[in-house]
Amino acid sequence: MLGIRIFKEKFSAMIQEYLNSIDKFVVVGDRVLIKPRDMDTRTRSGLVLPASVKEKDEIQSGYILKTGPGYPIPNNDYDESWKATEDTKYIGLQAIEGDLAIFLKSRSFEIEFENEKYLIVPHSAILLLIRDEHET
C-alpha cells in the first residue's frame, strides 16, 4: 500500500510539472492563444468604470502567444482522402506570436491556467493585427 501511494504521489507530481507550462500547449487549427490586455478602468476625465461596463465591451485586445497551424487542405493524392497522412498541408494564418490582436470578445473562449486568464480565439474573429515593423 505504501508503495502504491508513493507511486501515485510521484506520478501526480510528474503530471503536474508537465502541465504547468504554457509551452506545452498545442493550439489546434485556425485558433490563436491570446493573453488579454487589461482594459483601463478609468476614463480620460478620471471617472472609474465598474467591472460590469468592461464585461459588456464587444471588442477586446490582447497579445498572441501561440497560433495553430492554420486551415487544413484536403489531400487528393490518395484514393481514400479521409485517411490521415503525414503530408497534411495547411493554409497559414496571418497572425504570428507577439502580434497585438483586436478581436470580437463574443467569439472567444476563456481559460484559466496557473491563475492567469487566456483566451482561445478563432482566426476569423480577429479584426485587426498590430505588428512591429521589424517582425514582418
C-alpha positions in Angstrom: 0.0 0.0 0.0 2.8 2.4 0.9 4.5 1.8 -2.5 1.3 2.5 -4.4 0.8 5.7 -2.5 4.4 6.9 -3.2 3.9 6.0 -6.9 0.7 8.0 -7.1 2.3 11.0 -5.5 5.4 10.9 -7.8 3.1 10.3 -10.8 0.9 13.2 -9.8 3.8 15.5 -9.3 5.3 14.5 -12.7 2.0 15.2 -14.5 1.5 18.5 -12.7 5.0 19.6 -13.7 4.3 18.6 -17.3 1.0 20.5 -17.3 2.4 23.7 -15.6 4.0 25.0 -18.8 2.2 27.1 -21.4 5.0 25.9 -23.8 3.3 22.5 -23.8 0.0 24.0 -25.2 -0.7 23.0 -28.8 -3.2 25.3 -30.5 -5.4 23.5 -32.9 -6.5 24.5 -36.4 -7.2 28.2 -37.1 -7.2 29.3 -33.5 -4.8 31.5 -31.5 -4.0 31.7 -27.8 -4.2 35.3 -26.6 -3.1 36.9 -23.3 -5.8 39.6 -22.9 -4.7 43.2 -22.1 -6.1 44.8 -19.0 -8.7 47.3 -20.1 -8.4 50.8 -18.5 -10.8 51.2 -15.6 -10.6 55.0 -15.8 -11.8 57.3 -18.5 -9.7 60.2 -19.7 -11.6 62.5 -17.4 -10.8 60.3 -14.4 -14.1 58.5 -13.9 -13.8 55.0 -12.6 -15.7 52.4 -14.7 -17.3 49.5 -12.9 -16.4 45.9 -13.9 -19.9 45.5 -15.5 -19.1 48.1 -18.1 -15.9 46.3 -19.1 -17.8 43.0 -19.4 -20.2 44.5 -22.0 -17.4 45.5 -24.3 -17.8 43.7 -27.7 -14.2 44.2 -28.8 -11.1 43.2 -26.8 -7.4 43.3 -27.4 -4.5 41.1 -26.3 -1.2 39.7 -27.3 -0.9 36.5 -29.3 1.1 33.8 -27.5 0.6 30.8 -29.8 -1.0 30.1 -33.1 -2.4 27.0 -34.6 -1.1 25.6 -37.9 -4.0 27.1 -40.0 -6.7 25.7 -42.2 -6.1 22.1 -43.3 -6.1 21.5 -47.1 -7.5 18.1 -48.2 -5.1 15.8 -49.9 -6.5 14.4 -53.1 -3.4 12.3 -54.0 -4.8 9.2 -52.3 -7.7 7.0 -53.2 -9.2 7.4 -49.7 -8.8 11.1 -48.8 -10.2 10.5 -45.3 -7.1 8.6 -44.2 -4.7 10.5 -42.0 -1.2 11.0 -43.5 2.0 12.7 -42.6 1.6 15.0 -45.6 -1.2 17.2 -44.2 -0.8 20.7 -45.5 -2.2 23.9 -44.1 -3.1 27.4 -45.2 -1.1 29.5 -42.7 -2.6 32.2 -40.5 -1.9 35.9 -40.8 -1.4 36.2 -37.0 2.0 35.5 -35.5 3.3 35.3 -32.0 3.8 38.7 -30.5 1.1 40.5 -32.5 -1.4 42.7 -30.8 -4.9 41.4 -31.8 -8.1 43.3 -31.8 -10.9 40.7 -31.8 -14.6 40.0 -31.1 -14.9 39.1 -27.5 -18.1 37.1 -28.1 -16.3 34.6 -30.2 -13.5 33.9 -27.7 -13.3 31.1 -25.1 -11.7 32.0 -21.7 -9.5 29.5 -19.9 -7.5 29.9 -16.7 -4.1 28.4 -16.2 -1.9 28.9 -13.2 -4.2 31.8 -12.0 -3.7 33.6 -15.4 -6.5 34.2 -17.9 -6.0 33.3 -21.5 -8.4 33.4 -24.5 -8.7 31.0 -27.3 -9.9 32.9 -30.4 -10.7 31.6 -33.9 -8.7 33.5 -36.6 -12.0 34.6 -38.2 -12.8 36.6 -35.0 -9.7 38.8 -35.3 -10.5 42.2 -36.7 -7.0 43.8 -36.7 -3.4 42.8 -36.1 -0.8 45.3 -34.9 2.7 44.2 -35.5 6.1 45.7 -35.1 7.6 46.5 -38.5 10.9 44.6 -37.9 8.9 41.4 -37.3 7.3 41.2 -40.7 
